[in-house]
């Protein structure tokens, strides 16, 4: 299996622009997670989906962030408008089921820089 | 409010010696704990986990210890190898939270030859 696929791997944009990050989970997995990594706060869960339905979005920083999962093989995380403080590495992860003993498999991440 | 804390941003250990990475948590509802390992330019990968009904779990060179009264867990790597150089994240969850994991800030481990 190809693992979790994220695109783009790197994104540089200017403040105020819209940014869209994409994720393809491992085939057959029905849970998908979006995380953000910063030096100060480490890895933070932003939102997670079960069977394409958002279960918990309490980690989404503010209304500028939105996430969708239109089908089992694709998810997007959108930031509009972007700000310099959004600069971070964004990870997508998937797992086989909603059970917490299931391993979460992470993608390679998208490194976002907002100037 | 950091519920899971890794107070050492970095740790340097000689090859062959024991590496001990520490993690503290504040939420007494946490009852399942994990360690993930991350290499540069890659996503984190699962390493080892422990349930609160245990105080120790071992997998090869890796052992996780849990002290519930102190709200503290540690990861021991014996013997340490150069390939263990990575960032290590501890994470915790509560049973009602299903797969919602709360991660610490990470500790960068460097194994010196």
Interface residues (C-beta under 8 A of the other chain):
Chain A: X4 X31 X33 X35 X39 X40 X41 X42 X43 X44 X45 X48 X55 X56 X91 X93 X95 X98 X99 X100 X101 X102 X103 X104 X105 X106 X107 X108 X109
Chain B: X2 X6 X32 X41 X42 X43 X44 X45 X46 X49 X89 X91 X93 X95 X97 X98 X99 X100 X101 X102 X103 X104 X105 X106
